[in-house]
Amino acid sequence: MMKTMRIAPAHPHDLEAIFRMRHAVYARELGQHHENANGVLTDTVDGFNHYIVATKGSNLLGFISITTHAAPYFAIEK
């Protein structure tokens, strides 16, 4: 059976995969952040963010992060 791609709001259990994907892209691939032993990249605005994920089965394909107006700052301001 072929699995189809699903686009939906993220569940709390998706956050670990999101933070790992973030580390892989922004730390390892682009070098915008230091790599760390945990292999996760988090931010102080994560508690304010809403995520939309693209998944296929249990695999995270990608995500969009939306920072609400209640956040103390936005990424572009850092």
PDB file of N, CA, C, O and CB in Angstrom:
ATOM      1  N   MET A   1       0.838  -1.183   0.000  1.00  0.00           N
ATOM      2  CA  MET A   1       0.000   0.000   0.000  1.00  0.00           C
ATOM      3  C   MET A   1       0.881   1.245   0.000  1.00  0.00           C
ATOM      4  O   MET A   1       1.783   1.378   0.827  1.00  0.00           O
ATOM      5  CB  MET A   1      -0.952  -0.001   1.215  1.00  0.00           C
ATOM      6  N   MET A   2       0.613   2.147  -0.929  1.00  0.00           N
ATOM      7  CA  MET A   2       1.394   3.365  -1.048  1.00  0.00           C
ATOM      8  C   MET A   2       0.883   4.414  -0.059  1.00  0.00           C
ATOM      9  O   MET A   2      -0.314   4.699  -0.009  1.00  0.00           O
ATOM     10  CB  MET A   2       1.338   3.904  -2.491  1.00  0.00           C
ATOM     11  N   LYS A   3       1.793   4.982   0.723  1.00  0.00           N
ATOM     12  CA  LYS A   3       1.420   6.012   1.685  1.00  0.00           C
ATOM     13  C   LYS A   3       1.343   7.348   0.969  1.00  0.00           C
ATOM     14  O   LYS A   3       2.161   7.645   0.098  1.00  0.00           O
ATOM     15  CB  LYS A   3       2.428   6.074   2.862  1.00  0.00           C
ATOM     16  N   THR A   4       0.363   8.147   1.339  1.00  0.00           N
ATOM     17  CA  THR A   4       0.215   9.465   0.736  1.00  0.00           C
ATOM     18  C   THR A   4       0.772  10.527   1.668  1.00  0.00           C
ATOM     19  O   THR A   4       0.859  10.327   2.879  1.00  0.00           O
ATOM     20  CB  THR A   4      -1.260   9.755   0.410  1.00  0.00           C
ATOM     21  N   MET A   5       1.142  11.638   1.096  1.00  0.00           N
ATOM     22  CA  MET A   5       1.642  12.747   1.883  1.00  0.00           C
ATOM     23  C   MET A   5       0.478  13.398   2.620  1.00  0.00           C
ATOM     24  O   MET A   5      -0.615  13.555   2.076  1.00  0.00           O
ATOM     25  CB  MET A   5       2.377  13.774   0.989  1.00  0.00           C
ATOM     26  N   ARG A   6       0.734  13.769   3.855  1.00  0.00           N
ATOM     27  CA  ARG A   6      -0.267  14.417   4.695  1.00  0.00           C
ATOM     28  C   ARG A   6       0.263  15.786   5.099  1.00  0.00           C
ATOM     29  O   ARG A   6       1.404  15.897   5.547  1.00  0.00           O
ATOM     30  CB  ARG A   6      -0.605  13.549   5.952  1.00  0.00           C
ATOM     31  N   ILE A   7      -0.540  16.820   4.949  1.00  0.00           N
ATOM     32  CA  ILE A   7      -0.190  18.163   5.404  1.00  0.00           C
ATOM     33  C   ILE A   7      -1.221  18.547   6.450  1.00  0.00           C
ATOM     34  O   ILE A   7      -2.422  18.568   6.180  1.00  0.00           O
ATOM     35  CB  ILE A   7      -0.150  19.205   4.211  1.00  0.00           C
ATOM     36  N   ALA A   8      -0.730  18.856   7.663  1.00  0.00           N
ATOM     37  CA  ALA A   8      -1.642  19.094   8.780  1.00  0.00           C
ATOM     38  C   ALA A   8      -0.916  19.846   9.887  1.00  0.00           C
ATOM     39  O   ALA A   8       0.311  19.940   9.879  1.00  0.00           O
ATOM     40  CB  ALA A   8      -2.218  17.763   9.315  1.00  0.00           C
ATOM     41  N   PRO A   9      -1.677  20.380  10.841  1.00  0.00           N
ATOM     42  CA  PRO A   9      -1.020  20.961  12.015  1.00  0.00           C
ATOM     43  C   PRO A   9      -0.182  19.899  12.721  1.00  0.00           C
ATOM     44  O   PRO A   9      -0.563  18.730  12.774  1.00  0.00           O
ATOM     45  CB  PRO A   9      -2.067  21.562  12.992  1.00  0.00           C
ATOM     46  N   ALA A  10       0.947  20.309  13.253  1.00  0.00           N
ATOM     47  CA  ALA A  10       1.832  19.379  13.954  1.00  0.00           C
ATOM     48  C   ALA A  10       1.202  18.950  15.273  1.00  0.00           C
ATOM     49  O   ALA A  10       0.470  19.702  15.916  1.00  0.00           O
ATOM     50  CB  ALA A  10       3.216  20.022  14.202  1.00  0.00           C
ATOM     51  N   HIS A  11       1.510  17.725  15.649  1.00  0.00           N
ATOM     52  CA  HIS A  11       1.145  17.209  16.970  1.00  0.00           C
ATOM     53  C   HIS A  11       2.352  17.401  17.878  1.00  0.00           C
ATOM     54  O   HIS A  11       3.475  17.517  17.387  1.00  0.00           O
ATOM     55  CB  HIS A  11       0.707  15.689  16.907  1.00  0.00           C
ATOM     56  N   PRO A  12       2.144  17.437  19.184  1.00  0.00           N
ATOM     57  CA  PRO A  12       3.293  17.573  20.093  1.00  0.00           C
ATOM     58  C   PRO A  12       4.379  16.533  19.844  1.00  0.00           C
ATOM     59  O   PRO A  12       5.560  16.829  20.027  1.00  0.00           O
ATOM     60  CB  PRO A  12       2.826  17.471  21.526  1.00  0.00           C
ATOM     61  N   HIS A  13       4.007  15.315  19.430  1.00  0.00           N
ATOM     62  CA  HIS A  13       5.021  14.289  19.181  1.00  0.00           C
ATOM     63  C   HIS A  13       5.853  14.576  17.928  1.00  0.00           C
ATOM     64  O   HIS A  13       6.865  13.911  17.707  1.00  0.00           O
ATOM     65  CB  HIS A  13       4.356  12.932  19.050  1.00  0.00           C
ATOM     66  N   ASP A  14       5.454  15.545  17.109  1.00  0.00           N
ATOM     67  CA  ASP A  14       6.219  15.928  15.916  1.00  0.00           C
ATOM     68  C   ASP A  14       7.388  16.853  16.241  1.00  0.00           C
ATOM     69  O   ASP A  14       8.306  16.995  15.433  1.00  0.00           O
ATOM     70  CB  ASP A  14       5.304  16.603  14.911  1.00  0.00           C
ATOM     71  N   LEU A  15       7.366  17.480  17.410  1.00  0.00           N
ATOM     72  CA  LEU A  15       8.355  18.514  17.722  1.00  0.00           C
ATOM     73  C   LEU A  15       9.788  17.999  17.723  1.00  0.00           C
ATOM     74  O   LEU A  15      10.683  18.686  17.229  1.00  0.00           O
ATOM     75  CB  LEU A  15       8.047  19.120  19.060  1.00  0.00           C
ATOM     76  N   GLU A  16      10.028  16.820  18.260  1.00  0.00           N
ATOM     77  CA  GLU A  16      11.392  16.278  18.287  1.00  0.00           C
ATOM     78  C   GLU A  16      11.946  16.153  16.866  1.00  0.00           C
ATOM     79  O   GLU A  16      13.092  16.524  16.615  1.00  0.00           O
ATOM     80  CB  GLU A  16      11.417  14.899  18.996  1.00  0.00           C
ATOM     81  N   ALA A  17      11.147  15.638  15.945  1.00  0.00           N
ATOM     82  CA  ALA A  17      11.589  15.495  14.553  1.00  0.00           C
ATOM     83  C   ALA A  17      11.810  16.862  13.908  1.00  0.00           C
ATOM     84  O   ALA A  17      12.739  17.029  13.118  1.00  0.00           O
ATOM     85  CB  ALA A  17      10.559  14.687  13.740  1.00  0.00           C
ATOM     86  N   ILE A  18      10.969  17.834  14.236  1.00  0.00           N
ATOM     87  CA  ILE A  18      11.138  19.194  13.709  1.00  0.00           C
ATOM     88  C   ILE A  18      12.467  19.779  14.191  1.00  0.00           C
ATOM     89  O   ILE A  18      13.228  20.334  13.399  1.00  0.00           O
ATOM     90  CB  ILE A  18       9.953  20.107  14.145  1.00  0.00           C
ATOM     91  N   PHE A  19      12.743  19.653  15.484  1.00  0.00           N
ATOM     92  CA  PHE A  19      13.975  20.214  16.038  1.00  0.00           C
ATOM     93  C   PHE A  19      15.211  19.497  15.496  1.00  0.00           C
ATOM     94  O   PHE A  19      16.263  20.118  15.350  1.00  0.00           O
ATOM     95  CB  PHE A  19      13.953  20.131  17.566  1.00  0.00           C
ATOM     96  N   ARG A  20      15.103  18.206  15.196  1.00  0.00           N
ATOM     97  CA  ARG A  20      16.219  17.467  14.589  1.00  0.00           C
ATOM     98  C   ARG A  20      16.431  17.908  13.135  1.00  0.00           C
ATOM     99  O   ARG A  20      17.566  18.063  12.684  1.00  0.00           O
ATOM    100  CB  ARG A  20      15.957  15.937  14.651  1.00  0.00           C
ATOM    101  N   MET A  21      15.334  18.105  12.416  1.00  0.00           N
ATOM    102  CA  MET A  21      15.442  18.559  11.033  1.00  0.00           C
ATOM    103  C   MET A  21      16.043  19.970  10.997  1.00  0.00           C
ATOM    104  O   MET A  21      16.876  20.274  10.143  1.00  0.00           O
ATOM    105  CB  MET A  21      14.052  18.536  10.338  1.00  0.00           C
ATOM    106  N   ARG A  22      15.622  20.807  11.911  1.00  0.00           N
ATOM    107  CA  ARG A  22      16.167  22.159  12.019  1.00  0.00           C
ATOM    108  C   ARG A  22      17.681  22.118  12.221  1.00  0.00           C
ATOM    109  O   ARG A  22      18.416  22.864  11.573  1.00  0.00           O
ATOM    110  CB  ARG A  22      15.496  22.918  13.177  1.00  0.00           C
ATOM    111  N   HIS A  23      18.151  21.243  13.125  1.00  0.00           N
ATOM    112  CA  HIS A  23      19.586  21.109  13.389  1.00  0.00           C
ATOM    113  C   HIS A  23      20.321  20.634  12.137  1.00  0.00           C
ATOM    114  O   HIS A  23      21.389  21.148  11.804  1.00  0.00           O
ATOM    115  CB  HIS A  23      19.833  20.130  14.554  1.00  0.00           C
ATOM    116  N   ALA A  24      19.742  19.651  11.448  1.00  0.00           N
ATOM    117  CA  ALA A  24      20.384  19.117  10.246  1.00  0.00           C
ATOM    118  C   ALA A  24      20.563  20.200   9.184  1.00  0.00           C
ATOM    119  O   ALA A  24      21.592  20.244   8.510  1.00  0.00           O
ATOM    120  CB  ALA A  24      19.562  17.956   9.677  1.00  0.00           C
ATOM    121  N   VAL A  25      19.577  21.062   9.034  1.00  0.00           N
ATOM    122  CA  VAL A  25      19.642  22.094   7.993  1.00  0.00           C
ATOM    123  C   VAL A  25      20.450  23.300   8.446  1.00  0.00           C
ATOM    124  O   VAL A  25      21.408  23.689   7.777  1.00  0.00           O
ATOM    125  CB  VAL A  25      18.238  22.537   7.599  1.00  0.00           C
ATOM    126  N   TYR A  26      20.074  23.897   9.578  1.00  0.00           N
ATOM    127  CA  TYR A  26      20.673  25.178   9.976  1.00  0.00           C
ATOM    128  C   TYR A  26      22.037  25.049  10.649  1.00  0.00           C
ATOM    129  O   TYR A  26      22.828  25.991  10.601  1.00  0.00           O
ATOM    130  CB  TYR A  26      19.744  25.894  10.900  1.00  0.00           C
ATOM    131  N   ALA A  27      22.333  23.916  11.272  1.00  0.00           N
ATOM    132  CA  ALA A  27      23.643  23.734  11.902  1.00  0.00           C
ATOM    133  C   ALA A  27      24.590  22.963  10.985  1.00  0.00           C
ATOM    134  O   ALA A  27      25.669  23.455  10.654  1.00  0.00           O
ATOM    135  CB  ALA A  27      23.494  23.001  13.243  1.00  0.00           C
ATOM    136  N   ARG A  28      24.191  21.753  10.573  1.00  0.00           N
ATOM    137  CA  ARG A  28      25.099  20.929   9.763  1.00  0.00           C
ATOM    138  C   ARG A  28      25.240  21.433   8.337  1.00  0.00           C
ATOM    139  O   ARG A  28      26.355  21.630   7.852  1.00  0.00           O
ATOM    140  CB  ARG A  28      24.615  19.500   9.740  1.00  0.00           C
ATOM    141  N   GLU A  29      24.119  21.642   7.664  1.00  0.00           N
ATOM    142  CA  GLU A  29      24.179  21.967   6.240  1.00  0.00           C
ATOM    143  C   GLU A  29      24.589  23.416   5.983  1.00  0.00           C
ATOM    144  O   GLU A  29      25.495  23.671   5.190  1.00  0.00           O
ATOM    145  CB  GLU A  29      22.838  21.699   5.597  1.00  0.00           C
ATOM    146  N   LEU A  30      23.931  24.361   6.644  1.00  0.00           N
ATOM    147  CA  LEU A  30      24.187  25.777   6.357  1.00  0.00           C
ATOM    148  C   LEU A  30      25.213  26.424   7.279  1.00  0.00           C
ATOM    149  O   LEU A  30      25.769  27.469   6.941  1.00  0.00           O
ATOM    150  CB  LEU A  30      22.910  26.541   6.446  1.00  0.00           C
ATOM    151  N   GLY A  31      25.472  25.822   8.434  1.00  0.00           N
ATOM    152  CA  GLY A  31      26.446  26.387   9.374  1.00  0.00           C
ATOM    153  C   GLY A  31      25.995  27.672  10.033  1.00  0.00           C
ATOM    154  O   GLY A  31      26.833  28.439  10.507  1.00  0.00           O
ATOM    155  N   GLN A  32      24.705  27.933  10.079  1.00  0.00           N
ATOM    156  CA  GLN A  32      24.192  29.159  10.704  1.00  0.00           C
ATOM    157  C   GLN A  32      24.159  29.060  12.226  1.00  0.00           C
ATOM    158  O   GLN A  32      24.067  30.077  12.913  1.00  0.00           O
ATOM    159  CB  GLN A  32      22.795  29.466  10.183  1.00  0.00           C
ATOM    160  N   HIS A  33      24.233  27.846  12.750  1.00  0.00           N
ATOM    161  CA  HIS A  33      24.259  27.596  14.191  1.00  0.00           C
ATOM    162  C   HIS A  33      25.337  26.563  14.451  1.00  0.00           C
ATOM    163  O   HIS A  33      25.746  25.835  13.547  1.00  0.00           O
ATOM    164  CB  HIS A  33      22.861  27.111  14.726  1.00  0.00           C
ATOM    165  N   HIS A  34      25.799  26.502  15.703  1.00  0.00           N
ATOM    166  CA  HIS A  34      26.782  25.496  16.077  1.00  0.00           C
ATOM    167  C   HIS A  34      26.101  24.138  16.181  1.00  0.00           C
ATOM    168  O   HIS A  34      24.975  24.038  16.667  1.00  0.00           O
ATOM    169  CB  HIS A  34      27.474  25.867  17.412  1.00  0.00           C
ATOM    170  N   GLU A  35      26.781  23.102  15.725  1.00  0.00           N
ATOM    171  CA  GLU A  35      26.279  21.748  15.919  1.00  0.00           C
ATOM    172  C   GLU A  35      26.380  21.398  17.395  1.00  0.00           C
ATOM    173  O   GLU A  35      27.245  21.906  18.108  1.00  0.00           O
ATOM    174  CB  GLU A  35      27.064  20.724  15.048  1.00  0.00           C
ATOM    175  N   ASN A  36      25.486  20.525  17.843  1.00  0.00           N
ATOM    176  CA  ASN A  36      25.541  20.073  19.227  1.00  0.00           C
ATOM    177  C   ASN A  36      25.357  18.563  19.282  1.00  0.00           C
ATOM    178  O   ASN A  36      24.856  17.948  18.341  1.00  0.00           O
ATOM    179  CB  ASN A  36      24.469  20.781  20.081  1.00  0.00           C
ATOM    180  N   ALA A  37      25.771  17.984  20.394  1.00  0.00           N
ATOM    181  CA  ALA A  37      25.743  16.526  20.553  1.00  0.00           C
ATOM    182  C   ALA A  37      24.330  15.959  20.536  1.00  0.00           C
ATOM    183  O   ALA A  37      24.138  14.802  20.164  1.00  0.00           O
ATOM    184  CB  ALA A  37      26.425  16.135  21.844  1.00  0.00           C
ATOM    185  N   ASN A  38      23.341  16.750  20.931  1.00  0.00           N
ATOM    186  CA  ASN A  38      21.948  16.274  20.952  1.00  0.00           C
ATOM    187  C   ASN A  38      21.344  16.201  19.555  1.00  0.00           C
ATOM    188  O   ASN A  38      20.387  15.460  19.330  1.00  0.00           O
ATOM    189  CB  ASN A  38      21.095  17.184  21.827  1.00  0.00           C
ATOM    190  N   GLY A  39      21.898  16.965  18.617  1.00  0.00           N
ATOM    191  CA  GLY A  39      21.375  16.972  17.257  1.00  0.00           C
ATOM    192  C   GLY A  39      20.018  17.641  17.130  1.00  0.00           C
ATOM    193  O   GLY A  39      19.257  17.345  16.209  1.00  0.00           O
ATOM    194  N   VAL A  40      19.716  18.544  18.054  1.00  0.00           N
ATOM    195  CA  VAL A  40      18.450  19.286  17.991  1.00  0.00           C
ATOM    196  C   VAL A  40      18.748  20.780  18.048  1.00  0.00           C
ATOM    197  O   VAL A  40      19.734  21.206  18.651  1.00  0.00           O
ATOM    198  CB  VAL A  40      17.490  18.869  19.155  1.00  0.00           C
ATOM    199  N   LEU A  41      17.896  21.557  17.423  1.00  0.00           N
ATOM    200  CA  LEU A  41      18.030  23.003  17.435  1.00  0.00           C
ATOM    201  C   LEU A  41      16.695  23.586  17.878  1.00  0.00           C
ATOM    202  O   LEU A  41      15.680  23.448  17.196  1.00  0.00           O
ATOM    203  CB  LEU A  41      18.459  23.554  16.032  1.00  0.00           C
ATOM    204  N   THR A  42      16.722  24.239  19.036  1.00  0.00           N
ATOM    205  CA  THR A  42      15.514  24.862  19.568  1.00  0.00           C
ATOM    206  C   THR A  42      15.738  26.358  19.696  1.00  0.00           C
ATOM    207  O   THR A  42      16.860  26.847  19.565  1.00  0.00           O
ATOM    208  CB  THR A  42      15.125  24.249  20.936  1.00  0.00           C
ATOM    209  N   ASP A  43      14.659  27.072  19.952  1.00  0.00           N
ATOM    210  CA  ASP A  43      14.689  28.523  20.019  1.00  0.00           C
ATOM    211  C   ASP A  43      13.753  28.978  21.129  1.00  0.00           C
ATOM    212  O   ASP A  43      12.807  28.269  21.473  1.00  0.00           O
ATOM    213  CB  ASP A  43      14.292  29.158  18.657  1.00  0.00           C
ATOM    214  N   THR A  44      14.007  30.145  21.687  1.00  0.00           N
ATOM    215  CA  THR A  44      13.163  30.641  22.780  1.00  0.00           C
ATOM    216  C   THR A  44      11.739  30.956  22.338  1.00  0.00           C
ATOM    217  O   THR A  44      10.853  31.057  23.187  1.00  0.00           O
ATOM    218  CB  THR A  44      13.783  31.877  23.385  1.00  0.00           C
ATOM    219  N   VAL A  45      11.490  31.112  21.059  1.00  0.00           N
ATOM    220  CA  VAL A  45      10.116  31.380  20.597  1.00  0.00           C
ATOM    221  C   VAL A  45       9.360  30.102  20.255  1.00  0.00           C
ATOM    222  O   VAL A  45       8.216  30.169  19.807  1.00  0.00           O
ATOM    223  CB  VAL A  45      10.142  32.294  19.378  1.00  0.00           C
ATOM    224  N   ASP A  46       9.975  28.942  20.456  1.00  0.00           N
ATOM    225  CA  ASP A  46       9.290  27.684  20.133  1.00  0.00           C
ATOM    226  C   ASP A  46       7.964  27.545  20.871  1.00  0.00           C
ATOM    227  O   ASP A  46       7.018  26.968  20.334  1.00  0.00           O
ATOM    228  CB  ASP A  46      10.184  26.501  20.467  1.00  0.00           C
ATOM    229  N   GLY A  47       7.883  28.055  22.067  1.00  0.00           N
ATOM    230  CA  GLY A  47       6.644  27.985  22.830  1.00  0.00           C
ATOM    231  C   GLY A  47       5.523  28.820  22.242  1.00  0.00           C
ATOM    232  O   GLY A  47       4.359  28.633  22.595  1.00  0.00           O
ATOM    233  N   PHE A  48       5.856  29.728  21.359  1.00  0.00           N
ATOM    234  CA  PHE A  48       4.860  30.592  20.714  1.00  0.00           C
ATOM    235  C   PHE A  48       4.537  30.129  19.294  1.00  0.00           C
ATOM    236  O   PHE A  48       3.533  30.540  18.712  1.00  0.00           O
ATOM    237  CB  PHE A  48       5.358  32.035  20.684  1.00  0.00           C
ATOM    238  N   ASN A  49       5.400  29.267  18.738  1.00  0.00           N
ATOM    239  CA  ASN A  49       5.251  28.847  17.344  1.00  0.00           C
ATOM    240  C   ASN A  49       4.125  27.845  17.144  1.00  0.00           C
ATOM    241  O   ASN A  49       3.797  27.057  18.031  1.00  0.00           O
ATOM    242  CB  ASN A  49       6.542  28.252  16.848  1.00  0.00           C
ATOM    243  N   HIS A  50       3.555  27.900  15.970  1.00  0.00           N
ATOM    244  CA  HIS A  50       2.621  26.886  15.487  1.00  0.00           C
ATOM    245  C   HIS A  50       3.301  26.262  14.273  1.00  0.00           C
ATOM    246  O   HIS A  50       3.951  26.960  13.495  1.00  0.00           O
ATOM    247  CB  HIS A  50       1.181  27.500  15.126  1.00  0.00           C
ATOM    248  N   TYR A  51       3.153  24.964  14.113  1.00  0.00           N
ATOM    249  CA  TYR A  51       3.827  24.263  13.030  1.00  0.00           C
ATOM    250  C   TYR A  51       2.815  23.553  12.142  1.00  0.00           C
ATOM    251  O   TYR A  51       1.816  23.012  12.615  1.00  0.00           O
ATOM    252  CB  TYR A  51       4.842  23.261  13.587  1.00  0.00           C
ATOM    253  N   ILE A  52       3.095  23.568  10.860  1.00  0.00           N
ATOM    254  CA  ILE A  52       2.368  22.774   9.886  1.00  0.00           C
ATOM    255  C   ILE A  52       3.395  21.799   9.334  1.00  0.00           C
ATOM    256  O   ILE A  52       4.484  22.203   8.927  1.00  0.00           O
ATOM    257  CB  ILE A  52       1.698  23.666   8.744  1.00  0.00           C
ATOM    258  N   VAL A  53       3.052  20.519   9.319  1.00  0.00           N
ATOM    259  CA  VAL A  53       4.002  19.502   8.884  1.00  0.00           C
ATOM    260  C   VAL A  53       3.518  18.789   7.631  1.00  0.00           C
ATOM    261  O   VAL A  53       2.319  18.653   7.387  1.00  0.00           O
ATOM    262  CB  VAL A  53       4.242  18.493   9.995  1.00  0.00           C
ATOM    263  N   ALA A  54       4.486  18.341   6.851  1.00  0.00           N
ATOM    264  CA  ALA A  54       4.224  17.442   5.729  1.00  0.00           C
ATOM    265  C   ALA A  54       4.841  16.111   6.126  1.00  0.00           C
ATOM    266  O   ALA A  54       6.039  16.034   6.397  1.00  0.00           O
ATOM    267  CB  ALA A  54       4.819  17.994   4.351  1.00  0.00           C
ATOM    268  N   THR A  55       4.028  15.065   6.160  1.00  0.00           N
ATOM    269  CA  THR A  55       4.503  13.747   6.549  1.00  0.00           C
ATOM    270  C   THR A  55       4.073  12.702   5.528  1.00  0.00           C
ATOM    271  O   THR A  55       3.101  12.880   4.793  1.00  0.00           O
ATOM    272  CB  THR A  55       3.986  13.378   7.942  1.00  0.00           C
ATOM    273  N   LYS A  56       4.814  11.623   5.506  1.00  0.00           N
ATOM    274  CA  LYS A  56       4.452  10.450   4.704  1.00  0.00           C
ATOM    275  C   LYS A  56       4.640   9.274   5.641  1.00  0.00           C
ATOM    276  O   LYS A  56       5.767   8.917   5.984  1.00  0.00           O
ATOM    277  CB  LYS A  56       5.334  10.310   3.366  1.00  0.00           C
ATOM    278  N   GLY A  57       3.544   8.679   6.051  1.00  0.00           N
ATOM    279  CA  GLY A  57       3.616   7.681   7.102  1.00  0.00           C
ATOM    280  C   GLY A  57       4.078   8.365   8.376  1.00  0.00           C
ATOM    281  O   GLY A  57       3.515   9.382   8.782  1.00  0.00           O
ATOM    282  N   SER A  58       5.099   7.809   9.003  1.00  0.00           N
ATOM    283  CA  SER A  58       5.635   8.434  10.223  1.00  0.00           C
ATOM    284  C   SER A  58       6.855   9.306   9.931  1.00  0.00           C
ATOM    285  O   SER A  58       7.499   9.782  10.865  1.00  0.00           O
ATOM    286  CB  SER A  58       6.006   7.358  11.246  1.00  0.00           C
ATOM    287  N   ASN A  59       7.187   9.526   8.658  1.00  0.00           N
ATOM    288  CA  ASN A  59       8.361  10.311   8.269  1.00  0.00           C
ATOM    289  C   ASN A  59       8.008  11.772   8.061  1.00  0.00           C
ATOM    290  O   ASN A  59       7.078  12.102   7.323  1.00  0.00           O
ATOM    291  CB  ASN A  59       8.983   9.744   6.998  1.00  0.00           C
ATOM    292  N   LEU A  60       8.755  12.638   8.715  1.00  0.00           N
ATOM    293  CA  LEU A  60       8.606  14.075   8.521  1.00  0.00           C
ATOM    294  C   LEU A  60       9.321  14.469   7.240  1.00  0.00           C
ATOM    295  O   LEU A  60      10.521  14.231   7.100  1.00  0.00           O
ATOM    296  CB  LEU A  60       9.162  14.870   9.736  1.00  0.00           C
ATOM    297  N   LEU A  61       8.596  15.069   6.305  1.00  0.00           N
ATOM    298  CA  LEU A  61       9.185  15.517   5.042  1.00  0.00           C
ATOM    299  C   LEU A  61       9.600  16.977   5.103  1.00  0.00           C
ATOM    300  O   LEU A  61      10.569  17.377   4.459  1.00  0.00           O
ATOM    301  CB  LEU A  61       8.204  15.309   3.899  1.00  0.00           C
ATOM    302  N   GLY A  62       8.877  17.768   5.869  1.00  0.00           N
ATOM    303  CA  GLY A  62       9.168  19.190   5.998  1.00  0.00           C
ATOM    304  C   GLY A  62       8.177  19.845   6.928  1.00  0.00           C
ATOM    305  O   GLY A  62       7.220  19.217   7.380  1.00  0.00           O
ATOM    306  N   PHE A  63       8.413  21.114   7.212  1.00  0.00           N
ATOM    307  CA  PHE A  63       7.515  21.834   8.115  1.00  0.00           C
ATOM    308  C   PHE A  63       7.557  23.323   7.825  1.00  0.00           C
ATOM    309  O   PHE A  63       8.496  23.831   7.213  1.00  0.00           O
ATOM    310  CB  PHE A  63       7.886  21.568   9.580  1.00  0.00           C
ATOM    311  N   ILE A  64       6.528  24.004   8.274  1.00  0.00           N
ATOM    312  CA  ILE A  64       6.459  25.463   8.251  1.00  0.00           C
ATOM    313  C   ILE A  64       6.246  25.898   9.686  1.00  0.00           C
ATOM    314  O   ILE A  64       5.405  25.340  10.390  1.00  0.00           O
ATOM    315  CB  ILE A  64       5.309  25.995   7.299  1.00  0.00           C
ATOM    316  N   SER A  65       7.000  26.889  10.123  1.00  0.00           N
ATOM    317  CA  SER A  65       6.872  27.426  11.467  1.00  0.00           C
ATOM    318  C   SER A  65       6.218  28.800  11.382  1.00  0.00           C
ATOM    319  O   SER A  65       6.652  29.659  10.614  1.00  0.00           O
ATOM    320  CB  SER A  65       8.256  27.507  12.174  1.00  0.00           C
ATOM    321  N   ILE A  66       5.189  28.995  12.164  1.00  0.00           N
ATOM    322  CA  ILE A  66       4.497  30.292  12.207  1.00  0.00           C
ATOM    323  C   ILE A  66       4.657  30.851  13.613  1.00  0.00           C
ATOM    324  O   ILE A  66       4.177  30.258  14.579  1.00  0.00           O
ATOM    325  CB  ILE A  66       2.969  30.155  11.819  1.00  0.00           C
ATOM    326  N   THR A  67       5.332  31.991  13.731  1.00  0.00           N
ATOM    327  CA  THR A  67       5.531  32.637  15.022  1.00  0.00           C
ATOM    328  C   THR A  67       4.404  33.634  15.243  1.00  0.00           C
ATOM    329  O   THR A  67       4.175  34.517  14.417  1.00  0.00           O
ATOM    330  CB  THR A  67       6.920  33.339  15.097  1.00  0.00           C
ATOM    331  N   THR A  68       3.703  33.487  16.359  1.00  0.00           N
ATOM    332  CA  THR A  68       2.562  34.358  16.639  1.00  0.00           C
ATOM    333  C   THR A  68       3.010  35.749  17.080  1.00  0.00           C
ATOM    334  O   THR A  68       4.170  35.963  17.429  1.00  0.00           O
ATOM    335  CB  THR A  68       1.675  33.734  17.711  1.00  0.00           C
ATOM    336  N   HIS A  69       2.080  36.673  17.056  1.00  0.00           N
ATOM    337  CA  HIS A  69       2.356  38.053  17.468  1.00  0.00           C
ATOM    338  C   HIS A  69       2.693  38.150  18.955  1.00  0.00           C
ATOM    339  O   HIS A  69       3.242  39.162  19.390  1.00  0.00           O
ATOM    340  CB  HIS A  69       1.158  38.942  17.153  1.00  0.00           C
ATOM    341  N   ALA A  70       2.379  37.125  19.738  1.00  0.00           N
ATOM    342  CA  ALA A  70       2.653  37.143  21.178  1.00  0.00           C
ATOM    343  C   ALA A  70       4.117  36.839  21.511  1.00  0.00           C
ATOM    344  O   ALA A  70       4.532  36.998  22.659  1.00  0.00           O
ATOM    345  CB  ALA A  70       1.759  36.143  21.881  1.00  0.00           C
ATOM    346  N   ALA A  71       4.893  36.408  20.532  1.00  0.00           N
ATOM    347  CA  ALA A  71       6.305  36.080  20.775  1.00  0.00           C
ATOM    348  C   ALA A  71       7.077  37.339  21.139  1.00  0.00           C
ATOM    349  O   ALA A  71       6.740  38.428  20.677  1.00  0.00           O
ATOM    350  CB  ALA A  71       6.938  35.404  19.533  1.00  0.00           C
ATOM    351  N   PRO A  72       8.118  37.199  21.970  1.00  0.00           N
ATOM    352  CA  PRO A  72       8.902  38.372  22.369  1.00  0.00           C
ATOM    353  C   PRO A  72       9.718  38.974  21.217  1.00  0.00           C
ATOM    354  O   PRO A  72      10.095  40.144  21.280  1.00  0.00           O
ATOM    355  CB  PRO A  72       9.833  37.997  23.500  1.00  0.00           C
ATOM    356  N   TYR A  73       9.991  38.204  20.186  1.00  0.00           N
ATOM    357  CA  TYR A  73      10.701  38.676  19.005  1.00  0.00           C
ATOM    358  C   TYR A  73      10.460  37.702  17.864  1.00  0.00           C
ATOM    359  O   TYR A  73       9.873  36.639  18.063  1.00  0.00           O
ATOM    360  CB  TYR A  73      12.220  38.832  19.288  1.00  0.00           C
ATOM    361  N   PHE A  74      10.906  38.058  16.686  1.00  0.00           N
ATOM    362  CA  PHE A  74      10.795  37.190  15.517  1.00  0.00           C
ATOM    363  C   PHE A  74      12.198  36.856  15.043  1.00  0.00           C
ATOM    364  O   PHE A  74      13.136  37.598  15.333  1.00  0.00           O
ATOM    365  CB  PHE A  74       9.963  37.865  14.378  1.00  0.00           C
ATOM    366  N   ALA A  75      12.361  35.773  14.333  1.00  0.00           N
ATOM    367  CA  ALA A  75      13.688  35.315  13.918  1.00  0.00           C
ATOM    368  C   ALA A  75      14.449  36.370  13.143  1.00  0.00           C
ATOM    369  O   ALA A  75      15.667  36.474  13.288  1.00  0.00           O
ATOM    370  CB  ALA A  75      13.568  34.070  13.082  1.00  0.00           C
ATOM    371  N   ILE A  76      13.775  37.146  12.334  1.00  0.00           N
ATOM    372  CA  ILE A  76      14.445  38.162  11.536  1.00  0.00           C
ATOM    373  C   ILE A  76      15.035  39.269  12.422  1.00  0.00           C
ATOM    374  O   ILE A  76      15.916  40.011  11.988  1.00  0.00           O
ATOM    375  CB  ILE A  76      13.466  38.761  10.521  1.00  0.00           C
ATOM    376  N   GLU A  77      14.547  39.375  13.655  1.00  0.00           N
ATOM    377  CA  GLU A  77      15.022  40.410  14.570  1.00  0.00           C
ATOM    378  C   GLU A  77      16.258  39.981  15.355  1.00  0.00           C
ATOM    379  O   GLU A  77      16.863  40.804  16.043  1.00  0.00           O
ATOM    380  CB  GLU A  77      13.922  40.787  15.529  1.00  0.00           C
ATOM    381  N   LYS A  78      16.646  38.698  15.265  1.00  0.00           N
ATOM    382  CA  LYS A  78      17.778  38.232  16.077  1.00  0.00           C
ATOM    383  C   LYS A  78      19.093  38.640  15.466  1.00  0.00           C
ATOM    384  O   LYS A  78      20.151  38.333  16.016  1.00  0.00           O
ATOM    385  CB  LYS A  78      17.738  36.721  16.242  1.00  0.00           C
TER     386      LYS A  78
END
